[in-house]
């Protein structure tokens, strides 16, 4: 039982893994990339819909 307690305490003291701050930074970067991609796709879609609307209105 003492061996388990010692290994558990050592596990809690380890600082090798990513911290919450690093996860937050990664999440922020992912959100920025997603917003940029959605903005680009939205702009391209709006342009295409305008072109189709103009073509339909011209007939």
Residue pairs with C-beta under 8 A, 6 or more apart in sequence:
none
